[in-house]
Amino acid sequence: MQNIIKSRTKEEQQIAEIVLSCGRISSEQALFLCENSDPVFCGWLADKKRRMLHQNKAFYNKNIHVEITNICLNKCKFCSFYRQKGQEGAWDLEKEDVLAILTEKVPEGITEVHFTGGLHPEKSRAFYADLFAEIKSKYPQLHIKAFTAVEIEYFAKTDKLSLQQVLETLKSNGLNSLAGGGAEILDDKIRKKLCPEKTDSQTWLNTHRIAHELGIKTNCTMLYGHIESYTDRILHMQKLRDLQDETNGFNCFIPLKYKTYGNRLGITTEITLQEELKNYAISRLFLDNIPHLKAYWPMCGKETALLAMSFGADDFDGTISNTTKIYSMAGSEQNPSLGESEITELLNDAGFIAVERDSEYRVL
């Protein structure tokens, strides 16, 4: 190990010493890695950090996604998922549809249901509160993860309530945790180009701050590989790290690579696999206070997700059971579904110890 470090630049040696002594690298040092270091060094150091945190465990859970609707009032340029009401390819599930899905999937042993969807003009906070309450009455063991900060702000505006009141109502009816989407890049100049109708950076952060104060754990994300710079990525992660210092409410960070298919952003080339893996590594090194880093296999693919586990990621996500279309509609993994035995075989064959977790990363 000493020989590996000695062969690097003075700046890389300093970064390695900080990481290996459980210190914190600065945003300037993280930017240096982005601009100057190769993926091999970043990956080696991030793998050391992952092992310090989690030994050789690779986490997964038994989960499904329920995408209630892709009808959305917003028209984000990077989004391949949304449709307008009445447009071909639009769908809109009702409570009975959701309960039918759960009747089918719960016997498979799932522990989490993750709700996603658009800003539907007729589906209110009350609709979801009623749905969650019924789910909890039938399946109290299920962890309900739902909504990004974007939906929470939308409910607050339509119902003329505060963000806290919306979150309190949803929590009292069964919401257990908040998803991390909608963050994109937490810079409002970039957001005006990507998603001008969407929640601004400060509201996104404040929604998660309030959730954490109410005891609602959340994830956080970064959509990268589009019009942002390395500096934008590091500043985004700095804002997440600062909030985590304040609240300790983030469970997991999920880097989401921008996919070019089926949207209006106009970018035709995706970032390379090397760049993708290097981004995982720098995320693990910089976000020292967020315990878990997810390689979301339905988005990046099984092979890339396995590689990411050697570049700092420790969470493979879950079984999914072919219940998400968000990334397949953007050109990612088609028919995303893995059985538990398939996940454990993939992880164990790659040299990791596959560990089933619940939604708060307690080992099952």
C-alpha positions in Angstrom: 0.0 0.0 0.0 2.8 2.4 0.9 4.4 1.8 -2.6 1.1 2.7 -4.3 0.9 5.9 -2.4 4.5 6.8 -2.9 4.1 6.5 -6.7 1.4 9.3 -6.7 1.7 13.1 -6.8 2.2 15.1 -3.6 -1.5 16.2 -3.7 -2.7 12.6 -4.1 -0.5 11.4 -1.2 -2.0 14.1 1.0 -5.5 13.1 0.1 -4.7 9.4 0.7 -3.3 10.1 4.1 -6.4 12.0 5.1 -8.8 9.3 3.9 -6.8 6.4 5.4 -6.7 8.3 8.8 -10.5 8.8 8.7 -10.2 12.5 8.0 -12.2 14.7 5.7 -11.0 15.9 2.3 -11.9 19.4 1.2 -13.9 20.5 -1.8 -10.7 21.7 -3.4 -9.1 18.3 -2.9 -12.2 16.6 -4.4 -12.1 18.9 -7.4 -8.4 18.1 -7.8 -9.3 14.4 -8.0 -11.9 15.1 -10.6 -9.6 17.2 -12.8 -6.2 15.4 -12.3 -6.4 11.9 -10.9 -7.1 8.7 -12.8 -10.0 6.3 -12.1 -7.6 3.6 -10.9 -6.2 5.7 -8.0 -9.6 7.1 -7.1 -11.2 3.6 -7.2 -8.4 2.1 -5.1 -8.7 4.7 -2.4 -12.5 4.6 -2.4 -12.4 0.8 -2.1 -10.2 1.3 1.0 -12.8 3.7 2.4 -15.7 1.3 1.7 -13.9 -1.5 3.5 -13.3 0.8 6.5 -17.0 1.5 6.7 -18.6 -1.8 5.7 -15.8 -4.4 5.5 -16.7 -6.4 2.4 -20.4 -6.3 2.7 -22.6 -5.5 -0.3 -26.2 -4.7 0.7 -29.4 -5.4 -1.1 -33.1 -5.5 -0.1 -36.4 -7.1 -1.4 -38.3 -4.2 -2.8 -40.6 -3.1 -5.6 -41.4 0.3 -7.1 -45.0 1.5 -7.7 -45.1 4.2 -10.3 -48.6 5.5 -9.8 -48.5 7.9 -12.7 -46.2 9.5 -15.2 -48.7 12.3 -15.8 -46.8 15.4 -14.7 -47.4 19.2 -14.7 -43.6 19.8 -15.0 -41.8 19.3 -18.3 -38.2 18.8 -17.3 -36.0 18.7 -20.4 -33.9 15.7 -19.2 -37.0 13.6 -18.4 -38.0 10.6 -20.6 -40.7 9.5 -18.2 -43.4 12.2 -18.0 -46.5 12.4 -20.2 -49.4 14.8 -20.4 -52.8 13.6 -19.5 -54.4 11.9 -22.5 -51.0 11.5 -24.3 -50.0 8.1 -25.6 -47.9 6.3 -23.1 -49.5 8.0 -20.1 -50.8 5.9 -17.2 -52.7 6.7 -13.9 -53.1 4.1 -11.2 -55.9 4.3 -8.6 -55.8 2.9 -5.0 -57.3 -0.4 -6.1 -54.6 -0.9 -8.7 -51.9 -0.3 -6.1 -53.4 -2.7 -3.6 -53.7 -5.4 -6.4 -50.0 -5.0 -7.1 -49.2 -5.4 -3.4 -51.5 -8.5 -3.2 -49.3 -10.1 -5.8 -45.9 -8.9 -4.6 -46.1 -9.1 -0.8 -46.1 -12.9 -0.7 -42.7 -12.8 -2.5 -41.3 -11.4 0.8 -40.7 -7.8 -0.1 -39.9 -5.4 2.8 -40.2 -2.1 0.9 -42.5 -0.4 -1.5 -41.1 2.7 -3.2 -43.6 5.1 -4.7 -42.6 7.3 -7.6 -44.6 9.4 -10.0 -45.3 12.8 -11.5 -47.0 15.9 -10.3 -50.5 14.7 -11.1 -53.1 17.5 -11.3 -55.7 15.5 -9.5 -53.8 13.3 -7.0 -53.5 15.2 -3.8 -51.8 14.7 -0.4 -55.1 13.3 0.8 -55.1 10.6 -1.9 -51.7 9.4 -0.8 -52.4 9.6 2.9 -55.5 7.5 2.5 -53.6 5.0 0.3 -50.7 4.7 2.8 -53.1 4.2 5.7 -54.8 1.3 4.0 -51.5 -0.2 3.0 -50.3 -0.1 6.6 -53.5 -1.6 7.9 -53.1 -4.6 5.5 -49.3 -4.9 5.5 -47.9 -3.2 8.6 -44.5 -4.7 8.0 -43.9 -2.8 4.7 -41.6 0.2 4.7 -43.2 2.9 2.6 -40.6 5.1 0.8 -42.2 7.8 -1.3 -41.9 11.3 -2.8 -39.1 13.6 -3.6 -39.0 17.1 -2.3 -40.7 18.2 -5.5 -43.9 16.4 -4.7 -43.8 17.6 -1.1 -43.6 21.2 -2.2 -46.4 20.6 -4.7 -48.7 19.2 -2.0 -47.9 22.2 0.2 -48.8 24.7 -2.5 -52.0 23.0 -3.7 -53.2 22.4 -0.1 -51.9 25.8 1.2 -50.0 24.0 4.0 -46.4 24.3 5.2 -43.8 21.7 4.2 -43.8 20.5 7.8 -47.6 20.0 7.9 -47.5 18.0 4.7 -44.7 15.7 6.0 -46.4 15.3 9.4 -49.7 14.2 7.7 -48.0 11.7 5.5 -45.9 10.4 8.3 -48.9 9.9 10.5 -50.6 7.9 7.7 -47.6 5.6 7.1 -44.8 7.3 5.2 -41.5 5.9 6.5 -38.9 7.6 4.4 -38.4 10.1 1.6 -36.8 9.4 -1.7 -33.8 11.4 -2.8 -34.8 12.4 -6.4 -35.4 15.9 -7.7 -32.0 17.1 -6.5 -30.5 17.0 -10.1 -27.7 19.6 -9.6 -28.3 21.9 -6.6 -27.5 25.1 -8.5 -30.4 27.3 -9.6 -28.6 28.5 -12.8 -28.4 24.9 -14.0 -31.9 24.1 -12.8 -33.3 26.9 -14.9 -31.9 25.1 -17.9 -32.8 21.6 -16.9 -36.0 21.9 -15.0 -37.2 25.5 -14.6 -40.6 24.5 -13.1 -39.1 22.3 -10.5 -38.3 23.0 -6.8 -35.3 25.3 -6.3 -32.2 24.2 -4.6 -32.9 25.8 -1.2 -36.4 24.3 -1.0 -35.1 20.9 -1.9 -32.5 21.1 0.9 -35.0 22.6 3.4 -37.6 19.9 2.7 -35.1 17.2 3.6 -34.0 19.2 6.6 -37.6 19.3 7.9 -38.0 15.6 7.2 -34.9 14.8 9.2 -36.1 16.9 12.1 -39.4 14.9 12.0 -37.5 11.6 12.2 -38.0 10.8 8.5 -34.8 9.4 7.0 -34.2 10.3 3.3 -31.9 9.5 0.5 -30.1 12.0 -1.7 -29.1 12.0 -5.4 -27.2 13.8 -8.1 -28.0 13.7 -11.8 -24.7 14.2 -13.6 -23.2 13.9 -17.0 -25.2 16.6 -18.8 -24.5 20.4 -18.7 -22.8 20.5 -15.3 -19.1 21.0 -14.6 -16.8 19.1 -12.1 -17.1 22.2 -9.9 -20.9 22.0 -10.0 -20.8 18.3 -8.9 -18.5 19.1 -6.0 -20.6 22.1 -4.9 -23.7 19.9 -5.1 -22.1 17.3 -2.8 -20.8 20.0 -0.5 -24.4 21.1 0.1 -25.4 17.5 0.9 -22.4 17.0 3.2 -23.2 20.3 5.1 -26.8 19.3 5.6 -25.8 15.8 6.8 -23.4 17.4 9.3 -26.5 19.3 10.6 -29.1 16.6 10.7 -27.5 13.2 10.1 -30.7 12.3 8.2 -29.4 10.9 4.9 -29.2 7.1 4.6 -27.7 6.9 1.2 -26.3 8.9 -1.8 -27.2 7.7 -5.3 -25.3 9.1 -8.3 -27.6 9.0 -11.3 -25.9 9.1 -14.7 -27.8 11.2 -17.3 -29.3 9.0 -20.1 -29.7 10.6 -23.5 -32.7 8.7 -24.9 -36.2 10.1 -25.2 -35.9 13.6 -23.8 -35.5 17.1 -25.0 -32.2 18.2 -23.5 -30.4 17.6 -26.8 -27.2 15.9 -25.6 -26.4 12.9 -27.7 -23.3 11.5 -26.0 -23.2 9.9 -22.5 -20.2 10.0 -20.2 -17.8 7.1 -20.4 -17.7 4.1 -18.1 -14.4 5.3 -16.7 -15.9 8.7 -15.8 -18.9 7.0 -14.2 -16.8 4.8 -12.0 -14.5 7.7 -11.1 -17.6 9.6 -10.0 -18.6 6.8 -7.7 -15.2 6.8 -6.2 -15.0 10.6 -5.6 -18.5 10.5 -4.1 -17.4 7.9 -1.6 -14.3 9.9 -0.7 -16.0 13.2 -0.3 -19.3 12.3 1.3 -17.6 10.9 4.4 -20.6 11.4 6.6 -23.3 9.7 4.4 -22.9 6.0 5.3 -24.0 4.3 2.1 -23.4 4.8 -1.6 -25.8 3.1 -4.0 -25.0 1.7 -7.4 -28.6 1.6 -8.7 -28.5 -1.3 -11.1 -31.7 -0.7 -13.0 -30.2 2.7 -14.1 -26.5 1.8 -14.7 -26.9 -1.9 -15.5 -25.9 -5.0 -13.5 -22.3 -5.1 -14.9 -21.6 -1.5 -14.2 -23.2 -1.7 -10.7 -20.9 -4.6 -9.9 -17.9 -2.6 -11.0 -19.0 0.3 -8.9 -18.9 -1.9 -5.8 -15.1 -1.9 -6.3 -15.2 1.9 -6.6 -16.7 2.8 -3.3 -20.4 1.7 -3.6 -21.7 -0.7 -1.0 -25.4 -0.9 -1.9 -26.7 -2.7 -5.0 -30.4 -1.7 -4.4 -33.0 -4.5 -4.6 -35.0 -7.1 -6.4 -37.2 -4.5 -8.1 -39.3 -7.3 -9.7 -39.8 -5.4 -13.0 -41.8 -2.6 -11.4 -40.0 0.5 -12.6 -40.0 2.1 -16.1 -38.3 5.5 -15.3 -34.8 4.5 -16.5 -35.9 1.9 -19.1 -37.8 4.6 -20.8 -34.6 6.6 -20.9 -32.7 3.7 -22.5 -31.4 1.8 -19.4 -32.0 -1.8 -18.2 -35.1 -3.3 -19.8 -37.4 -5.4 -17.7 -35.4 -4.7 -14.5 -35.9 -7.7 -12.2 -33.5 -9.8 -10.1 -34.4 -12.6 -7.7 -32.7 -12.7 -4.4 -30.7 -15.8 -5.4 -29.5 -14.0 -8.5 -28.4 -10.9 -6.5 -26.5 -12.9 -3.9 -24.8 -15.0 -6.6 -23.7 -11.9 -8.6 -22.3 -10.2 -5.4 -20.7 -13.3 -3.9 -19.1 -14.4 -7.3 -17.7 -10.8 -7.5 -15.9 -11.3 -4.2 -18.4 -9.5 -1.9 -20.5 -10.7 1.0 -24.1 -10.3 0.0 -26.1 -9.0 3.0 -29.9 -8.4 3.0 -30.9 -5.2 4.7 -34.1 -3.4 5.5 -34.8 0.1 4.4 -32.8 1.7 7.2 -29.8 -0.6 6.5 -30.4 -2.9 9.5 -29.1 -6.4 8.6 -31.9 -8.9 8.2 
